[in-house]
Amino acid sequence: MLWSSPKPTCSGSGYCKYGWSKSCSPSGRCATFLEFGNLESPMHARFHYFFTTIFSRMQVKTSSQPVVVSLPICYVDGQRICTNTESARASRKQLKEAIYSVLFEMNVPAVCAIDQAVLALFAARRTSGIVVNIGFHVTSVVPIFEGIVRHDIGIEIVGQGALKLTAFLRELMQQRNINFESLYTVRTIKEKLCYVAADYEAELQKDTEASCEVVGEGWFTLSKERFKTGEILFQPLIGGLRTLGLHRAVALCMDHCVAAEATPDNRWFKTVVLAGGTSCLPGLSERLEKELCKILPASMSNGIEVIPPPCGADSAWHGAKIVSSMSTFMDSWCITKKQYRQMMRRNMICTVEQMPLDFFMMF
C-alpha cells in the first residue's frame, strides 16, 4: 500500500468484497443479493443501508478515508437488465449519482467510482483488451481501449451468469435424487467440483466421478454434472437457454472492434481477460481460446490470448487496490464532496474521460 493512509474499497453485485487497500486481500465478503437485494425501498435507501452496514463491519468512521467503489457495466434493476441502450446509460448515471449522493451524505471525503470491467483489466496489468465478466445475473463482454470502456463499439450481453449455472446444477442434482439443503450448498459444490471440458463429446465418454464435503451436510458425489454445468456457457440450449454462446459473444465483440478501426494496430482486442467468480472454473480460459480459434478467421484468431481471472474472484478488488495506490489517486481519480456539490449545482456528474498518463506508464 503506497498511499499515506488506507482507503476502503468494495466491489461485487452478487457478492460484495470490501476491505483496506493496504491489505493483500479483501477483509470481508457478503452475499449482496441476500443481504441487500430484497429491500422494497428506493435506490437511495438501499445504498444507505448497504454502505452503513459495510462501514460498521469495517469499524471505520465514514469521514476518515476516501472510498473506491466498483460499478457494474450492466445490472438488474427490478426485472430489467440494464445494458447498452440509451435507457441503460440513463440508469447507470442514476446509479452513479445515487452512490455519490449517499456516500457524501455520510461525510465520505472523496469517492472514486470505476467500472468493474476496467478494474479487472487493470488487475491483469493491461489497459486495453476485452473483459468477459461473468456476473451474478448476466455476462458482459466489454471492449476497453487505453482504460476507457468503448461503448461506441458495443458491449455484448449474454443472458446467463453465475445464478443460472448454479440453478442448472441444482436441476441435474435433483434428476439424480441428490438431496441438499439450499442453493448455497449447490453453489459450494459447483465451486469445488465443476469444471469446463476441453472437448465436451470426449468428456462424456470418461469416468469423471468425484466427491467433496460441504460443512454441516456431509459428502456429495457428482459425475457428468461436473462439466455439464459449465458447458451451458458454450451450449446454452443444454440448459434450456436461448442466448448466445460465450465464444460467439466474444467473437461478435471482436468483429465490432475490427469494424470500429479504433487504432491501426488491431492486436489490442486479442487480449481477453476473464473476470467474476464463475470465470474461475478450471478449463474455461483454455476452452474459450480454443472455441474462438475455431470460429474466427486466421487473421483474427492469430495471437488471441485468453487470460484467467488474474486474482480469482477478487480481480476487481485488486484493480481498485492498484488505482488507490497511485500518487495521482486523489487529484485525478477521485471526486470530493465539494466538487460534487459544485457539479450538482451545474446539474453535472463528473466522469473520467481519459485516464492519467502515469497510470499507463506503470505497466
C-alpha positions in Angstrom: 0.0 0.0 0.0 1.7 3.2 -1.2 -0.9 5.8 -0.1 -0.3 7.6 3.2 -3.5 6.1 4.7 -5.6 3.1 3.8 -8.8 3.5 1.8 -11.8 1.2 2.0 -12.7 -0.5 -1.3 -15.7 -2.6 -2.2 -16.9 -4.5 -5.3 -19.3 -7.1 -6.5 -23.0 -7.1 -7.3 -23.9 -10.7 -6.4 -21.2 -10.9 -3.8 -19.5 -7.9 -2.3 -15.8 -7.8 -1.3 -14.7 -5.0 0.9 -11.5 -4.1 2.8 -8.5 -1.8 3.1 -6.4 -1.0 0.1 -3.2 -1.6 2.1 -4.3 -5.3 2.6 -3.3 -8.2 0.4 -6.9 -9.4 0.1 -10.5 -8.2 1.0 -11.1 -8.2 4.7 -14.7 -9.2 4.3 -17.3 -10.6 1.9 -21.1 -10.8 1.9 -23.8 -12.1 -0.4 -25.2 -8.8 -1.6 -28.2 -10.4 -3.2 -29.2 -12.0 0.1 -28.5 -9.2 2.5 -29.3 -6.1 0.4 -31.2 -7.2 -2.7 -34.7 -7.7 -1.4 -35.4 -4.4 0.3 -38.5 -2.9 -1.1 -37.3 0.7 -0.8 -35.9 3.3 -3.2 -32.4 3.1 -4.5 -31.1 5.8 -2.2 -32.4 4.0 0.9 -30.9 0.6 -0.2 -27.5 2.2 -0.8 -27.6 4.0 2.6 -28.3 0.7 4.3 -25.6 -1.1 2.3 -22.8 1.4 2.9 -23.8 1.9 6.6 -23.5 -1.9 7.1 -20.1 -2.1 5.3 -18.6 0.8 7.3 -19.9 -0.8 10.5 -18.3 -4.1 9.7 -15.0 -2.4 8.9 -15.3 -0.4 12.1 -14.2 2.8 10.4 -15.6 6.4 10.5 -17.2 7.4 7.2 -15.3 10.7 7.3 -11.9 9.3 7.8 -11.0 7.8 4.3 -11.8 8.2 0.6 -13.6 5.2 -0.9 -13.1 3.2 -4.2 -16.4 1.6 -5.5 -16.7 -0.6 -8.5 -19.6 -0.1 -10.8 -21.3 -2.8 -12.9 -21.4 -2.4 -16.6 -24.9 -3.8 -16.5 -27.1 -4.5 -13.5 -30.5 -5.8 -12.6 -33.0 -3.0 -11.8 -36.2 -4.8 -10.7 -36.9 -7.2 -13.5 -34.9 -5.2 -16.1 -31.4 -5.9 -17.1 -29.8 -2.6 -17.8 -27.3 -2.9 -20.7 -26.1 -0.7 -23.5 -29.2 1.2 -24.6 -30.0 4.9 -24.1 -32.2 4.0 -21.1 -29.4 1.8 -19.7 -27.0 4.7 -19.8 -29.5 6.8 -18.0 -29.9 4.1 -15.4 -26.2 3.8 -14.9 -26.0 7.6 -14.5 -28.8 7.4 -11.9 -26.9 4.5 -10.2 -23.7 6.5 -10.0 -25.4 9.7 -8.8 -27.1 7.6 -6.0 -23.8 6.2 -4.9 -22.2 9.7 -4.8 -25.2 11.2 -3.1 -25.3 8.6 -0.3 -21.6 8.5 0.4 -21.3 12.3 0.5 -24.3 12.5 2.8 -22.4 10.1 5.1 -19.5 12.5 5.0 -17.1 10.4 3.0 -14.3 12.9 1.9 -13.8 11.6 -1.6 -15.2 8.8 -3.9 -13.6 7.0 -6.8 -16.2 5.0 -8.8 -14.9 2.9 -11.7 -16.4 0.2 -13.9 -15.8 -3.4 -12.7 -14.5 -4.5 -16.1 -11.9 -1.8 -16.2 -10.7 -2.7 -12.7 -10.4 -6.4 -13.7 -8.3 -5.4 -16.7 -6.1 -3.3 -14.5 -5.6 -6.3 -12.2 -4.3 -8.2 -15.2 -1.8 -5.4 -15.8 -3.4 -4.4 -19.0 -5.1 -1.2 -20.2 -6.6 -2.5 -23.4 -8.5 -5.7 -24.2 -11.8 -7.4 -23.9 -13.1 -8.2 -20.5 -15.5 -11.1 -20.1 -17.2 -10.6 -16.8 -19.4 -13.5 -15.7 -21.6 -11.7 -13.2 -24.3 -12.9 -10.9 -27.2 -12.5 -13.4 -25.6 -11.9 -16.8 -22.3 -12.0 -18.6 -20.9 -8.9 -20.2 -18.3 -8.8 -23.0 -16.6 -5.4 -22.7 -14.2 -3.8 -25.1 -11.7 -1.4 -23.3 -9.1 0.7 -25.1 -6.5 2.5 -23.1 -8.5 2.3 -19.9 -11.8 3.5 -21.4 -14.9 1.4 -22.0 -15.7 1.7 -25.7 -19.5 2.0 -25.5 -19.4 3.2 -29.1 -18.0 -0.2 -30.2 -20.7 -2.0 -28.2 -20.9 -4.2 -25.2 -22.3 -7.7 -25.7 -24.6 -9.1 -23.1 -25.1 -12.9 -22.6 -28.3 -13.7 -20.7 -26.8 -16.0 -18.2 -24.5 -15.7 -15.2 -23.4 -17.5 -12.0 -27.0 -17.9 -10.8 -28.1 -19.8 -13.9 -25.2 -22.1 -13.7 -26.0 -22.9 -10.1 -29.6 -23.4 -10.9 -28.7 -25.8 -13.7 -26.5 -27.8 -11.4 -29.4 -27.9 -9.0 -31.6 -29.4 -11.7 -29.0 -32.0 -12.6 -28.6 -33.0 -8.9 -32.4 -33.2 -8.5 -32.6 -35.5 -11.5 -30.2 -37.9 -9.7 -32.2 -37.5 -6.4 -29.2 -35.9 -4.7 -30.5 -34.1 -1.6 -29.3 -30.8 -0.5 -30.4 -28.1 1.9 -30.1 -24.9 -0.1 -28.9 -23.2 -3.2 -25.8 -22.1 -1.2 -25.0 -25.8 -0.9 -25.2 -26.3 -4.7 -23.0 -23.2 -5.2 -20.4 -24.6 -2.9 -20.4 -27.9 -4.7 -20.1 -26.1 -8.1 -17.1 -24.2 -6.8 -15.4 -27.4 -5.5 -16.2 -29.9 -8.2 -17.2 -28.3 -11.5 -15.0 -27.5 -14.5 -15.2 -26.8 -18.2 -14.3 -29.7 -20.6 -11.8 -29.1 -23.3 -13.9 -31.4 -25.6 -17.4 -31.9 -24.4 -18.2 -35.0 -26.5 -14.9 -36.7 -25.5 -15.6 -35.9 -21.8 -18.9 -37.7 -22.0 -17.0 -41.0 -22.5 -14.8 -40.6 -19.5 -15.2 -41.5 -15.8 -15.4 -38.1 -14.2 -16.8 -39.0 -10.8 -15.5 -37.0 -7.8 -16.6 -36.1 -4.3 -16.4 -33.1 -2.0 -17.5 -32.3 1.5 -19.9 -29.4 2.4 -19.5 -28.5 6.1 -22.6 -29.5 8.0 -24.1 -31.5 5.2 -21.6 -34.3 4.5 -20.2 -35.6 1.3 -21.6 -35.2 -2.3 -20.6 -37.1 -5.4 -21.0 -35.9 -8.9 -20.1 -37.4 -12.3 -21.0 -35.8 -15.6 -22.8 -33.0 -13.8 -19.3 -31.6 -13.1 -18.7 -30.5 -16.7 -22.3 -30.3 -18.0 -22.8 -27.3 -15.7 -20.2 -25.2 -17.3 -21.0 -26.4 -20.8 -24.1 -24.2 -20.9 -21.7 -21.2 -21.3 -20.9 -22.6 -24.8 -24.1 -24.6 -25.5 -26.9 -22.7 -23.7 -29.6 -24.9 -25.2 -28.4 -27.8 -23.0 -29.7 -25.7 -20.1 -32.8 -24.6 -21.9 -31.5 -21.1 -22.5 -31.9 -19.1 -25.7 -28.9 -16.9 -25.8 -25.5 -16.6 -27.5 -22.7 -19.0 -26.5 -19.9 -17.2 -24.7 -17.4 -17.8 -27.6 -19.8 -16.3 -30.1 -20.5 -13.2 -28.0 -16.7 -12.6 -27.7 -16.3 -13.2 -31.4 -19.1 -10.7 -32.2 -17.4 -8.1 -30.0 -14.1 -8.7 -31.8 -15.9 -8.2 -35.2 -17.2 -4.8 -33.9 -13.7 -3.9 -32.7 -12.3 -4.5 -36.2 -15.1 -2.5 -37.8 -14.6 0.4 -35.5 -10.9 0.8 -36.5 -10.1 2.3 -33.1 -6.4 2.0 -33.9 -4.3 0.9 -36.9 -3.0 -1.9 -34.7 -5.8 -4.4 -34.2 -4.0 -6.5 -31.7 -5.4 -4.7 -28.7 -8.7 -6.6 -28.6 -6.9 -10.0 -28.9 -6.3 -10.0 -25.2 -9.3 -11.4 -23.4 -9.4 -11.2 -19.6 -11.9 -13.3 -17.6 -13.5 -11.9 -14.5 -16.1 -12.9 -12.0 -16.3 -15.9 -9.6 -17.7 -18.3 -12.2 -14.8 -17.5 -14.6 -12.6 -19.3 -12.1 -14.0 -22.7 -13.3 -11.0 -24.8 -14.3 -10.5 -25.1 -18.0 -12.7 -22.1 -19.0 -9.9 -19.9 -20.4 -8.4 -22.8 -22.5 -11.8 -23.8 -23.8 -12.8 -20.2 -24.8 -9.5 -19.7 -26.6 -10.0 -23.0 -28.4 -13.5 -22.1 -29.5 -12.5 -18.6 -30.7 -9.8 -20.1 -32.8 -12.4 -22.4 -34.4 -14.9 -19.8 -35.5 -12.7 -16.8 -36.2 -10.7 -16.3 -39.5 -7.0 -16.9 -39.1 -6.3 -13.1 -39.4 -8.2 -12.5 -36.2 -7.6 -15.7 -34.3 -3.8 -15.5 -34.6 -2.4 -14.1 -31.4 -5.5 -14.4 -29.3 -4.7 -14.8 -25.6 -7.4 -15.6 -23.0 -6.2 -14.8 -19.5 -7.8 -16.5 -16.5 -9.0 -14.2 -13.7 -5.7 -12.6 -12.6 -6.8 -12.5 -8.9 -9.6 -15.1 -8.9 -13.0 -13.8 -7.8 -11.3 -10.7 -6.4 -9.9 -9.3 -9.6 -12.0 -6.1 -9.5 -11.0 -5.5 -5.9 -7.3 -5.8 -6.7 -7.8 -3.5 -9.6 -9.2 -0.9 -7.2 -6.2 -1.5 -5.0 -3.9 -0.6 -7.9 -5.7 2.6 -8.6 -5.8 3.6 -4.9 -2.0 3.2 -4.6 -1.2 5.7 -7.3 0.3 9.1 -6.4 -2.4 10.8 -8.5 -5.3 9.0 -6.9 -6.8 11.9 -5.0 -6.2 14.5 -7.7 -7.0 12.6 -10.9 -9.3 9.7 -9.9 -11.5 11.0 -7.1 -14.3 13.4 -6.8 -14.6 15.3 -3.4 -17.7 16.3 -1.6 -17.0 19.9 -2.5 -16.6 19.1 -6.2 -19.7 17.0 -6.2 -21.8 19.9 -4.8 -20.4 22.3 -7.3 -21.2 19.9 -10.2 -24.7 19.2 -8.9 -25.3 22.9 -8.9 -24.4 22.9 -12.5 -26.5 19.8 -13.0 -23.5 17.7 -14.0 -21.9 14.5 -12.9 -18.2 14.1 -13.4 -17.0 11.2 -15.5 -13.4 10.4 -16.2 -13.0 10.5 -20.0 -9.2 9.9 -20.1 -7.0 8.1 -17.6 -3.9 9.8 -16.2 -0.7 9.3 -18.2 1.3 7.9 -15.3 -1.2 5.0 -15.0 -0.2 3.7 -18.4 3.5 4.3 -17.7 3.4 2.0 -14.7 2.8 -1.1 -16.8 
